[in-house]
Amino acid sequence: MTPDWCQHSLVDEKALDESLPSLGSQVAAGTVGFKACSLRLLAPAGNHLRQAAVYGLSRAYMAKGPVKLEHSPIDRLVVAG
């Protein structure tokens, strides 16, 4: 079951790029209780994951850039379903 605040955030008229950082922060800090969170989206080409939202991560981690699927077996498994 999806929390009401999550449904509201996803169907709001805001652009996706404006909604994701807020949604990621709320999930990490409030709902799940994690200390850090990174939400990555599959690029249109399907060959890498780009950061869409982060919470509680260092600038050094964020500067690493996109995750290339060819170098990440676990992410390939997740993308494959």
C-alpha positions in Angstrom: 0.0 0.0 0.0 1.4 3.4 -1.0 1.3 6.1 1.7 -1.0 9.1 0.9 1.9 11.6 0.8 3.7 9.5 -1.8 0.6 9.3 -4.1 0.1 13.0 -3.7 3.8 13.7 -4.6 3.7 11.5 -7.7 0.5 12.9 -9.1 1.1 16.5 -8.2 1.4 19.0 -11.1 5.1 19.7 -10.3 7.6 18.5 -12.8 9.2 15.1 -12.0 12.6 16.7 -11.5 11.1 19.0 -8.8 9.2 16.2 -7.0 11.9 13.5 -6.8 14.3 15.2 -4.4 11.5 15.9 -2.0 10.1 12.4 -2.3 13.5 10.8 -1.8 14.1 12.9 1.3 10.8 12.1 2.8 11.2 8.3 2.2 14.7 8.2 3.6 14.2 10.4 6.6 10.6 9.8 7.7 9.1 6.6 6.4 12.0 4.1 6.2 14.4 5.7 8.7 17.5 5.3 6.6 20.4 7.6 7.2 21.1 8.0 3.4 19.2 7.3 0.2 20.0 7.5 -3.5 17.2 7.2 -6.2 18.6 6.4 -9.6 16.7 6.3 -12.9 17.4 4.3 -16.0 18.7 6.5 -18.9 16.6 6.5 -22.1 19.5 4.6 -23.8 19.2 1.9 -21.2 22.9 1.7 -20.5 23.3 3.6 -17.2 21.5 4.8 -14.1 21.6 8.5 -13.3 21.0 10.1 -9.9 17.6 11.7 -9.6 17.5 12.3 -5.9 19.9 12.0 -2.9 19.6 12.3 0.8 22.4 12.2 3.4 25.2 11.3 1.0 28.6 12.9 0.7 29.5 15.2 -2.2 32.2 12.7 -3.1 29.6 9.9 -3.5 27.4 12.2 -5.6 30.3 13.2 -7.8 30.9 9.6 -8.9 28.3 10.2 -11.6 26.0 7.7 -13.4 26.3 3.9 -12.8 27.2 2.1 -16.0 25.2 -1.1 -16.2 28.0 -3.0 -17.9 30.1 -2.5 -14.7 27.3 -3.3 -12.1 25.9 -6.9 -12.1 23.5 -6.1 -9.2 22.0 -3.1 -11.0 21.7 -5.2 -14.2 19.7 -7.8 -12.2 17.4 -5.1 -10.8 16.8 -3.5 -14.2 16.0 -6.9 -15.7 13.4 -7.5 -13.1 
